[in-house]
Amino acid sequence: MKKIIITIFGIGLLFACDNITDLNVDPKSPPTSVEGSTLFTSAQKNLTDFMASSNVNLNIFRLVDQYWTETTYTDESNYDLGTRAIPDGIWHTLYRDVLKDLDASSQILTEEGASDNAQGCVEITKVFTWYVLVDIFGDLPYSQAMSLDNLSPVYDDASTVYHDLISRLDAALAKMSAGDSGLGSADLLFGGDTGKWIKFGNSLKLKMGMELSDVDATTAKSTVEGAAANTIASNDDNAAFYYTSAPPNTNPIWVDLVQSGRKDFVAANTIVDMMVALNDPRVPEYFTEDAAGGYTGGTNGASNNYATFSKPADRILEPTMEHLWMDYAEVEFLKAEAVERGYNVGGTAQSHYNNAITASMAYWGVADADVAAYLAKPEVNYPTAAGNYKQKIGTQEYLALYNRGFEGWTSWRRLDFPVLVAPPDALSDVPLRFTYPSSEANLNQTNYDAASAKVGGDEVATKIFWDKN
């Protein structure tokens, strides 16, 4: 990966030189003419664009989750990661376009004498990006990853990385206060509101703590309990990245499907059938009507006629549709689970579960009366819904995380609900991780081989360290 970055950078530098003195610029140092806040803004957008994207060369999590399925080209719905080199796209985007910008931003902000709040916003974003990478790949280059002097970084143990990330969150949050504006207008997530950054940081800490529950219950409990009192507390606190109506700052789904005129996706029968059976009032907020005036999803993994089935709803295709890094509904589902595990986060499992569903419904514009009716259904009501707490929470969390494919996939891997069945022609069962990029096997082979051997094989069936059940 890094050899490619250096080669491209070097070629660009040669073509950019007007005279030979330009070669005196150290390519390993961040350019001093760029402000740290500008690099932070760029990293925020690159990260969000990746998370929101529906481009099959980069982000297929909505297909892995069976929220959407494909029409003409069905490789990705059948878990073909290799044809389009999807792991390479993810790896390079997050390391090169996000983490490298954030690393340079931190250096420049330090030189500029930026506040602890400003640095804290950058650090929390770094932790969030690393968290995403670990949950996709598992063990990965971390301690040596940001040094361009090392072209063959070792792979760090994913559990060790996780624990270090939690420590980094603690250190950043300890220095932050709600009284300073942070990065101001350069902050496209919260507009410089560090109080909301603190809530987001604690919510991320809560989430990472819950993911440790089955492998390190002691750390999980202390982490969750230490974060729970200052998390996202309403939809007003949601970590929402708002796009604009003018390219190139539009919702990537609008770019992928509307601006391009492509008709690649329909709703998947997996989620539509579940929601229709529950008479879920979010159905018309999530999907369009089908050709017959009802709601049906295409057969997951099959070649589906675009005109026949329900599609993603118009709101999702708007150029200004925001993307959520994290929201109140997700936090409340995590707290419901925390109560069931015996962690002291206040409230009851049912109250947090109800809050989560209510928050999701409110976000999508569902009327209060319809929310109340849904919560009263025996299939939904917490005491009477089928299964143990993992099934109850996992099913409703899966539905609430629609349009947030990565988070839906993570929730499903942790809680094992709802039951997802791979399509008949799939190349594998539903992936539990993504394979490492081919560039690592080619350019960092010794460390790639060691990492693959350590985790039991570079396969999609190899579980992330926290996935023990």
WOSUL-V220525 format. One record per residue. N is the residue number from 1. PSI is psi as a letter, one per 20 degrees, with the letter a starting at -180 (NA if undefined). NEAR is the number of other ideal C-beta (glycine too) atoms within 10 Angstrom. Layout:
# WOSUL-V220525
n=N psi=PSI near=NEAR
n=N psi=PSI near=NEAR
This chain:
# WOSUL-V220525
n=1 psi=g near=20
n=2 psi=h near=22
n=3 psi=h near=13
n=4 psi=g near=14
n=5 psi=g near=15
n=6 psi=g near=14
n=7 psi=g near=10
n=8 psi=g near=11
n=9 psi=g near=13
n=10 psi=g near=11
n=11 psi=g near=10
n=12 psi=h near=11
n=13 psi=g near=13
n=14 psi=g near=10
n=15 psi=h near=7
n=16 psi=i near=9
n=17 psi=p near=12
n=18 psi=h near=6
n=19 psi=r near=6
n=20 psi=i near=7
n=21 psi=h near=8
n=22 psi=h near=11
n=23 psi=i near=10
n=24 psi=i near=6
n=25 psi=p near=13
n=26 psi=o near=7
n=27 psi=i near=12
n=28 psi=i near=10
n=29 psi=q near=11
n=30 psi=q near=18
n=31 psi=p near=11
n=32 psi=i near=9
n=33 psi=i near=7
n=34 psi=p near=14
n=35 psi=q near=15
n=36 psi=h near=25
n=37 psi=h near=22
n=38 psi=g near=14
n=39 psi=h near=24
n=40 psi=g near=27
n=41 psi=g near=19
n=42 psi=g near=19
n=43 psi=g near=24
n=44 psi=g near=24
n=45 psi=g near=19
n=46 psi=g near=19
n=47 psi=g near=25
n=48 psi=g near=24
n=49 psi=g near=24
n=50 psi=g near=22
n=51 psi=h near=21
n=52 psi=h near=26
n=53 psi=q near=23
n=54 psi=j near=26
n=55 psi=p near=20
n=56 psi=i near=21
n=57 psi=i near=14
n=58 psi=g near=19
n=59 psi=o near=24
n=60 psi=k near=27
n=61 psi=h near=22
n=62 psi=h near=26
n=63 psi=g near=24
n=64 psi=g near=23
n=65 psi=i near=25
n=66 psi=k near=28
n=67 psi=g near=27
n=68 psi=r near=29
n=69 psi=r near=29
n=70 psi=r near=24
n=71 psi=e near=21
n=72 psi=g near=11
n=73 psi=o near=13
n=74 psi=j near=21
n=75 psi=g near=19
n=76 psi=h near=24
n=77 psi=i near=30
n=78 psi=k near=19
n=79 psi=k near=22
n=80 psi=o near=17
n=81 psi=i near=21
n=82 psi=h near=13
n=83 psi=g near=12
n=84 psi=j near=17
n=85 psi=l near=16
n=86 psi=g near=22
n=87 psi=h near=22
n=88 psi=g near=20
n=89 psi=g near=18
n=90 psi=g near=24
n=91 psi=g near=23
n=92 psi=h near=17
n=93 psi=g near=18
n=94 psi=h near=22
n=95 psi=g near=20
n=96 psi=g near=16
n=97 psi=i near=17
n=98 psi=f near=26
n=99 psi=h near=21
n=100 psi=g near=19
n=101 psi=g near=25
n=102 psi=h near=26
n=103 psi=g near=18
n=104 psi=h near=20
n=105 psi=g near=31
n=106 psi=g near=20
n=107 psi=g near=14
n=108 psi=h near=22
n=109 psi=h near=21
n=110 psi=g near=12
n=111 psi=h near=11
n=112 psi=i near=11
n=113 psi=k near=7
n=114 psi=q near=22
n=115 psi=r near=17
n=116 psi=h near=16
n=117 psi=g near=22
n=118 psi=g near=28
n=119 psi=h near=20
n=120 psi=h near=26
n=121 psi=g near=32
n=122 psi=g near=26
n=123 psi=g near=21
n=124 psi=h near=24
n=125 psi=h near=26
n=126 psi=g near=22
n=127 psi=g near=21
n=128 psi=g near=24
n=129 psi=g near=20
n=130 psi=g near=22
n=131 psi=g near=20
n=132 psi=g near=20
n=133 psi=g near=22
n=134 psi=g near=24
n=135 psi=i near=23
n=136 psi=g near=20
n=137 psi=h near=25
n=138 psi=c near=26
n=139 psi=q near=23
n=140 psi=r near=22
n=141 psi=p near=26
n=142 psi=f near=20
n=143 psi=h near=14
n=144 psi=j near=15
n=145 psi=h near=20
n=146 psi=j near=17
n=147 psi=o near=13
n=148 psi=i near=13
n=149 psi=i near=7
n=150 psi=o near=13
n=151 psi=i near=14
n=152 psi=m near=15
n=153 psi=q near=19
n=154 psi=r near=17
n=155 psi=p near=26
n=156 psi=q near=18
n=157 psi=p near=16
n=158 psi=g near=23
n=159 psi=g near=18
n=160 psi=g near=13
n=161 psi=g near=22
n=162 psi=g near=24
n=163 psi=h near=16
n=164 psi=h near=15
n=165 psi=h near=21
n=166 psi=g near=23
n=167 psi=h near=11
n=168 psi=h near=15
n=169 psi=g near=24
n=170 psi=g near=15
n=171 psi=g near=11
n=172 psi=g near=22
n=173 psi=h near=20
n=174 psi=h near=9
n=175 psi=i near=12
n=176 psi=q near=23
n=177 psi=q near=12
n=178 psi=i near=13
n=179 psi=i near=8
n=180 psi=q near=16
n=181 psi=i near=14
n=182 psi=c near=27
n=183 psi=j near=29
n=184 psi=c near=12
n=185 psi=i near=10
n=186 psi=i near=20
n=187 psi=o near=23
n=188 psi=i near=17
n=189 psi=g near=24
n=190 psi=j near=21
n=191 psi=k near=14
n=192 psi=j near=18
n=193 psi=n near=18
n=194 psi=h near=24
n=195 psi=g near=17
n=196 psi=h near=21
n=197 psi=g near=25
n=198 psi=g near=22
n=199 psi=g near=25
n=200 psi=g near=25
n=201 psi=g near=27
n=202 psi=h near=22
n=203 psi=h near=26
n=204 psi=g near=26
n=205 psi=g near=24
n=206 psi=g near=27
n=207 psi=g near=21
n=208 psi=h near=25
n=209 psi=g near=25
n=210 psi=h near=22
n=211 psi=i near=24
n=212 psi=i near=21
n=213 psi=h near=20
n=214 psi=i near=15
n=215 psi=h near=15
n=216 psi=m near=18
n=217 psi=h near=13
n=218 psi=g near=8
n=219 psi=h near=17
n=220 psi=g near=22
n=221 psi=g near=18
n=222 psi=h near=14
n=223 psi=g near=25
n=224 psi=g near=26
n=225 psi=h near=16
n=226 psi=h near=16
n=227 psi=h near=28
n=228 psi=h near=22
n=229 psi=i near=10
n=230 psi=l near=16
n=231 psi=r near=25
n=232 psi=p near=24
n=233 psi=i near=14
n=234 psi=r near=13
n=235 psi=h near=16
n=236 psi=h near=9
n=237 psi=i near=20
n=238 psi=q near=25
n=239 psi=n near=25
n=240 psi=p near=18
n=241 psi=o near=20
n=242 psi=p near=14
n=243 psi=r near=24
n=244 psi=r near=11
n=245 psi=i near=11
n=246 psi=p near=9
n=247 psi=q near=11
n=248 psi=k near=8
n=249 psi=k near=14
n=250 psi=r near=19
n=251 psi=p near=27
n=252 psi=h near=21
n=253 psi=h near=24
n=254 psi=g near=21
n=255 psi=g near=19
n=256 psi=h near=20
n=257 psi=h near=20
n=258 psi=g near=15
n=259 psi=h near=12
n=260 psi=i near=11
n=261 psi=j near=6
n=262 psi=q near=13
n=263 psi=l near=13
n=264 psi=i near=18
n=265 psi=q near=26
n=266 psi=r near=27
n=267 psi=q near=29
n=268 psi=q near=26
n=269 psi=h near=20
n=270 psi=g near=21
n=271 psi=h near=26
n=272 psi=g near=25
n=273 psi=g near=14
n=274 psi=g near=16
n=275 psi=h near=20
n=276 psi=g near=17
n=277 psi=h near=9
n=278 psi=i near=17
n=279 psi=l near=13
n=280 psi=p near=24
n=281 psi=i near=18
n=282 psi=i near=23
n=283 psi=g near=19
n=284 psi=i near=15
n=285 psi=h near=18
n=286 psi=h near=22
n=287 psi=q near=25
n=288 psi=r near=16
n=289 psi=q near=14
n=290 psi=a near=19
n=291 psi=h near=12
n=292 psi=j near=9
n=293 psi=j near=6
n=294 psi=b near=11
n=295 psi=o near=20
n=296 psi=q near=19
n=297 psi=q near=26
n=298 psi=q near=27
n=299 psi=p near=18
n=300 psi=p near=25
n=301 psi=i near=23
n=302 psi=r near=16
n=303 psi=o near=13
n=304 psi=q near=23
n=305 psi=p near=12
n=306 psi=g near=16
n=307 psi=h near=11
n=308 psi=h near=13
n=309 psi=r near=25
n=310 psi=q near=24
n=311 psi=r near=22
n=312 psi=p near=21
n=313 psi=q near=21
n=314 psi=h near=11
n=315 psi=h near=13
n=316 psi=h near=19
n=317 psi=i near=17
n=318 psi=q near=16
n=319 psi=h near=18
n=320 psi=j near=14
n=321 psi=p near=19
n=322 psi=r near=14
n=323 psi=p near=21
n=324 psi=p near=21
n=325 psi=h near=23
n=326 psi=q near=23
n=327 psi=r near=24
n=328 psi=h near=26
n=329 psi=g near=26
n=330 psi=g near=26
n=331 psi=g near=29
n=332 psi=h near=27
n=333 psi=g near=27
n=334 psi=h near=26
n=335 psi=h near=26
n=336 psi=g near=28
n=337 psi=h near=26
n=338 psi=g near=26
n=339 psi=g near=19
n=340 psi=h near=17
n=341 psi=i near=17
n=342 psi=j near=8
n=343 psi=q near=22
n=344 psi=n near=10
n=345 psi=j near=19
n=346 psi=r near=13
n=347 psi=a near=16
n=348 psi=r near=13
n=349 psi=g near=19
n=350 psi=g near=15
n=351 psi=g near=15
n=352 psi=h near=24
n=353 psi=g near=28
n=354 psi=g near=21
n=355 psi=h near=20
n=356 psi=g near=24
n=357 psi=g near=26
n=358 psi=g near=20
n=359 psi=g near=23
n=360 psi=g near=26
n=361 psi=g near=23
n=362 psi=g near=16
n=363 psi=h near=18
n=364 psi=j near=18
n=365 psi=k near=11
n=366 psi=p near=19
n=367 psi=q near=11
n=368 psi=g near=10
n=369 psi=h near=9
n=370 psi=h near=14
n=371 psi=g near=19
n=372 psi=g near=12
n=373 psi=h near=13
n=374 psi=g near=21
n=375 psi=h near=16
n=376 psi=i near=10
n=377 psi=p near=13
n=378 psi=h near=9
n=379 psi=i near=12
n=380 psi=h near=20
n=381 psi=p near=15
n=382 psi=g near=19
n=383 psi=h near=8
n=384 psi=i near=11
n=385 psi=q near=17
n=386 psi=q near=10
n=387 psi=a near=12
n=388 psi=a near=11
n=389 psi=h near=17
n=390 psi=h near=15
n=391 psi=g near=16
n=392 psi=g near=25
n=393 psi=g near=27
n=394 psi=g near=22
n=395 psi=g near=22
n=396 psi=h near=26
n=397 psi=h near=29
n=398 psi=g near=25
n=399 psi=h near=20
n=400 psi=h near=24
n=401 psi=j near=24
n=402 psi=p near=25
n=403 psi=j near=21
n=404 psi=m near=23
n=405 psi=g near=22
n=406 psi=g near=20
n=407 psi=h near=25
n=408 psi=h near=23
n=409 psi=g near=25
n=410 psi=g near=24
n=411 psi=g near=23
n=412 psi=g near=23
n=413 psi=h near=19
n=414 psi=g near=23
n=415 psi=i near=21
n=416 psi=k near=14
n=417 psi=q near=20
n=418 psi=r near=18
n=419 psi=p near=11
n=420 psi=p near=16
n=421 psi=p near=12
n=422 psi=q near=17
n=423 psi=q near=18
n=424 psi=h near=10
n=425 psi=j near=12
n=426 psi=q near=17
n=427 psi=i near=15
n=428 psi=r near=14
n=429 psi=r near=12
n=430 psi=p near=19
n=431 psi=p near=22
n=432 psi=i near=17
n=433 psi=r near=22
n=434 psi=q near=21
n=435 psi=q near=19
n=436 psi=q near=22
n=437 psi=q near=23
n=438 psi=h near=14
n=439 psi=h near=18
n=440 psi=g near=26
n=441 psi=h near=14
n=442 psi=h near=12
n=443 psi=i near=16
n=444 psi=l near=22
n=445 psi=g near=11
n=446 psi=g near=9
n=447 psi=h near=17
n=448 psi=g near=21
n=449 psi=g near=14
n=450 psi=g near=12
n=451 psi=g near=23
n=452 psi=g near=19
n=453 psi=h near=10
n=454 psi=h near=13
n=455 psi=j near=20
n=456 psi=j near=10
n=457 psi=p near=11
n=458 psi=m near=20
n=459 psi=q near=13
n=460 psi=i near=18
n=461 psi=i near=12
n=462 psi=p near=16
n=463 psi=q near=14
n=464 psi=q near=23
n=465 psi=h near=20
n=466 psi=i near=24
n=467 psi=n near=18
n=468 psi=i near=10
n=469 psi=NA near=10
